[in-house]
Amino acid sequence: MLHVRSIWNGAISFGLVSIPIKLVNATESHSISFRQIHVEDGGRIRYRKVCELEDKEVSGAEIGKGYEDADGTIIPITDEDLAHLPLPTAKTIEIVAFVPADSIDPLQMDAAYYLAAGGAPAAKPYTLLREALKRSNKVAIAKFALRGRERLGMLRVVEDAIAMHGLLWPDEVRAPEGVAPDAKVSINDKELDLADALMDTLGGIELDELHDEYREALEEVVAAKAAGEAPPEAPEPAAGGKVLDLMAALEKSVKAAKESRGEEEPAEVRRLPPRKSARTAPKQAGGKKSTSTAKKTTAKKTTASSSAKKTTAKSTQGTKKTAAKKTPAKKTTPRKRTA
């Protein structure tokens, strides 16, 4: 049982079944309210209720209701007059139909209330209606009177309670004329596929995780001002720009959404560009140096071989013809060294 004050007492009329109930608010506002003040001295600005005939302030107990006629005449209407309205819904939530929940346009939904059973005798019929709504997978459409006018309502089950959403009358919901773009726009399948991918990547969310960041920021400002400190600075707004390429914007959005969810993008394979001739030149030069070194090594080996031949020639004391043949070799070797 909610420990809140009921705002209306009556009964649910379910055919010939009457269920005593109490109507309590199902929602509450956490918004921060401000007072009007005089900027120069901080004094409160108040609205006083003054009687125009006597030009004096009157209290709430002295204030009643009145209907202004077309000629300006005020017709007093008392609470007793309203209590005896010739309507079955004056103190009754009269169920008129049961319909599928998806047949109710969310645009019609207004304030939400809980219907609490009014005492022990109401427990049995209350539970009967609740279980009947559960099993039928439908909602009840009802009429009731609240705050001086008849209203439309939708009853549904929330956990083990019956809730009622106030509904606007169908003629109170405006048609969306002139709201959609006038220009003709064509959307291709690839754009729709990317939009679907973005929707799938963003996925769902638990509504309990959402909170009022504006209220929290406002509380920080109020706390800072009360402590005589400078209020926190607002973060730099993101640089906005005109979306020139819808496809590119969708692709970036999908990628950013995946990264935020910790999903890795598949690696992109790219062909390497061909090597430039300027980069291959040093390798060719290096090859030449190796060839030159090889030639020098060969020359040293040839010189060593020639020296060995000279030594052999001296020790064996060969003929002059043989020595003569070897003499040019001695002269040729130093030429190769100087070369």
Beta strands, then each sheet from edge to edge (+ up, - down):
strand 1: 8-14
strand 2: 17-25
strand 3: 50-51
strand 4: 56-57
strand 5: 65-68
strand 6: 74-77
strand 7: 92-100
strand 8: 109-117
strand 9: 138-146
strand 10: 149-158
strand 11: 161-167
sheet 1: 1+ 2- 8+ 11- 10+ 9- 7+ 1+
sheet 2: 3+ 4-
sheet 3: 5+ 6-
end
